[in-house]
């Protein structure tokens, strides 16, 4: 399935359903959580590398492999949880999240995204606007 077919499928799905959020607000929520997931992933690897080096020096060789496998499993389990959280908040399934992400400030590297506190306030205000 090509990109055009996928985009058409998403557009048809969007037009056939009513959403809790409009597209731009939902894209901002998707961008915020994706960026947050990426930062957490970077932090895990920054913490894992020194632990793996110390394990390689002081413990048997296979402990490093076990640590890397645990890190990959944790990432593989956490990403779908975040995707489901985004779906609950925005009403968008995974394909629509993929389509909305390029429209977010996080994808465009907007300067407001660098200020985590201000960006979180924007996202919290968007979410609170749509809460019932």
Residue pairs with C-beta under 8 A, 6 or more apart in sequence:
1 9
6 95
6 99
7 99
9 95
10 95
10 96
10 99
13 93
13 95
13 96
14 23
14 96
17 91
19 26
19 90
19 91
19 92
20 89
20 90
20 91
20 130
21 29
21 89
21 90
21 91
21 126
21 130
23 100
23 103
24 103
25 90
25 126
25 129
25 130
26 90
26 91
26 92
26 100
27 100
27 101
27 103
27 104
28 104
28 105
28 106
28 122
28 123
28 126
29 86
29 89
29 90
29 123
29 126
29 127
30 86
30 90
30 92
30 97
30 100
30 101
30 104
31 101
31 104
31 105
31 106
31 107
31 113
32 104
32 106
32 119
32 120
32 123
33 82
33 85
33 86
34 82
34 101
34 104
34 106
35 106
35 113
36 82
37 78
37 79
37 82
40 78
41 75
44 71
44 74
44 75
45 71
48 67
48 68
48 71
51 67
52 64
52 67
52 68
55 63
55 64
55 67
56 63
56 64
83 94
83 97
86 92
86 97
87 93
87 94
87 97
89 127
90 97
92 100
101 107
105 112
105 113
105 119
106 113
112 118
112 119
112 122
113 119
